Amino acid sequence: MSVSLRALTKRFGQQTAVSNITLDVEAGSFFAILGPSGCGKSTLLRLIAGLETPDEGEIAIGGETVASPSRHVPPEARNVGVVFQSYALWPHMSVHDNVAFPVESAGLAAGERKARVETSLDKVGLAAFAARKPASLSGGQRQRVALARCIAQQAGTILMDEPLANLDPHLRQSMEEELAQFHRQTGATTLYITHDQREAMALADRIAILWEGRLLQAASPETVYQRPAGERVARFIGRSALTRVNVAVAENGMAQVKSGSLTLQVRAPGDARPGAGRVVLRPEDIRAEAGDGALSATVLHASYRGGFFEATADLTGIDEPLVLHLARKVAPGERVPVRITGGWLLPQDG
Ligand SMILES: Nc1ncnc2c1ncn2[C@@H]1O[C@H](COP(=O)(O)OP(=O)(O)OP(=O)(O)O)[C@@H](O)[C@H]1O
């Protein structure tokens, strides 16, 4: 089911946790909400789940208004499943009963109920664990019980609040794959909260980036990386060098800019205008190659990233150190040839 937020605001005393957010989440999509600690991610999720009431604005799920100044649909009537970081399993209940819990209220015959719980546990590979208590399961298995509970509930919308945060890196990777598969199987609209950009990039069709309660950008992972809406998004997603430029010509989504004495051709927003601006240079915009037009950068720092080396390097004319991906090892102080082959001119108001 689609989820739409209109001018949503939530305050806690003096603190505005969610500030005037308008957002549309398409039915069936995997939508990540990304941002640093304290930016309002969990509050946004709790508002959608019905665990908090907004001070201003509206929330509609599947076209039905569930929260507005004059309406509050209770959580259990929103057909929304929630998976928390802490799993929220009942410790005294078996795995089976934990999964059955939300189904109890669905008014199904006992046989049907049992079948639904068994199918759900089977989907997450835990059929053999039905009689166990949560305490005897691993973190990943507990997470899967929480997912099975969502499947059993047949929720049209699933909200996940940092579900993988407590897992070790290996388990995270395999749970990520399971989550992607889970999303394909259920087709449920998934809102996924994380502060881990890699996870958001790997899983989501679209990413919303929050900052101090405000929405900075909502777009595909490729767009937030290649065409960030502003400096904060550019710095939060991936690594880059920002440099102040003077835009000489801007047309058809391209711009010719000057950064110090360097002239660069970069991608630009459709409404870019000549004048002062800032350009984001990603590692992909820089080739470490000798030859015609190559410049010489001085390596500041280099580290092995598995398969390639990542280095920062000073280049005259660029304000911040470039981030380079190199096939060979380099040492601080070494000079490397570079060519700038791309870049992104930030929107004027970004
Ligand atoms: N019940 C509450 N009472 C008072 N302030 C709150 C409450 N819940 C959240 N806040 C404040 O609102 C802001 C947003 O909090 P929220 O938990 O939504 O952030 P978050 O992005 O989920 O953070 P994290 O990633 O650390 O979980 C924070 O400044 C927080 O202190």
PDBQT file of the ligand as one rigid body, heavy atoms in Angstrom, charges set to zero:
ROOT
HETATM    1  N1  LIG A 401       9.601  10.705  23.456  1.00  0.00    +0.000 N 
HETATM    2  C1  LIG A 401      10.454  11.702  23.243  1.00  0.00    +0.000 A 
HETATM    3  N2  LIG A 401      10.541  12.746  24.107  1.00  0.00    +0.000 NA
HETATM    4  C2  LIG A 401      11.379  13.782  23.879  1.00  0.00    +0.000 A 
HETATM    5  N3  LIG A 401      12.211  13.857  22.833  1.00  0.00    +0.000 NA
HETATM    6  C3  LIG A 401      12.198  12.850  21.935  1.00  0.00    +0.000 A 
HETATM    7  C4  LIG A 401      11.322  11.719  22.095  1.00  0.00    +0.000 A 
HETATM    8  N4  LIG A 401      11.523  10.878  21.039  1.00  0.00    +0.000 NA
HETATM    9  C5  LIG A 401      12.488  11.449  20.277  1.00  0.00    +0.000 A 
HETATM   10  N5  LIG A 401      12.874  12.631  20.798  1.00  0.00    +0.000 N 
HETATM   11  C6  LIG A 401      13.885  13.555  20.223  1.00  0.00    +0.000 C 
HETATM   12  O1  LIG A 401      13.564  13.776  18.871  1.00  0.00    +0.000 OA
HETATM   13  C7  LIG A 401      14.716  13.741  18.041  1.00  0.00    +0.000 C 
HETATM   14  C8  LIG A 401      14.589  12.656  16.986  1.00  0.00    +0.000 C 
HETATM   15  O2  LIG A 401      14.662  11.389  17.617  1.00  0.00    +0.000 OA
HETATM   16  P1  LIG A 401      14.523  10.018  16.821  1.00  0.00    +0.000 P 
HETATM   17  O3  LIG A 401      14.553   8.897  17.797  1.00  0.00    +0.000 OA
HETATM   18  O4  LIG A 401      13.380  10.081  15.900  1.00  0.00    +0.000 OA
HETATM   19  O5  LIG A 401      15.888  10.034  15.976  1.00  0.00    +0.000 OA
HETATM   20  P2  LIG A 401      16.579   8.887  15.123  1.00  0.00    +0.000 P 
HETATM   21  O6  LIG A 401      16.963   9.519  13.837  1.00  0.00    +0.000 OA
HETATM   22  O7  LIG A 401      15.724   7.692  15.062  1.00  0.00    +0.000 OA
HETATM   23  O8  LIG A 401      17.873   8.594  15.998  1.00  0.00    +0.000 OA
HETATM   24  P3  LIG A 401      18.696   7.224  16.204  1.00  0.00    +0.000 P 
HETATM   25  O9  LIG A 401      19.284   6.868  14.880  1.00  0.00    +0.000 OA
HETATM   26  O10 LIG A 401      19.740   7.655  17.202  1.00  0.00    +0.000 OA
HETATM   27  O11 LIG A 401      17.732   6.202  16.734  1.00  0.00    +0.000 OA
HETATM   28  C9  LIG A 401      15.902  13.531  18.977  1.00  0.00    +0.000 C 
HETATM   29  O12 LIG A 401      16.478  14.774  19.247  1.00  0.00    +0.000 OA
HETATM   30  C10 LIG A 401      15.267  12.929  20.221  1.00  0.00    +0.000 C 
HETATM   31  O13 LIG A 401      16.001  13.281  21.362  1.00  0.00    +0.000 OA
ENDROOT
TORSDOF 0
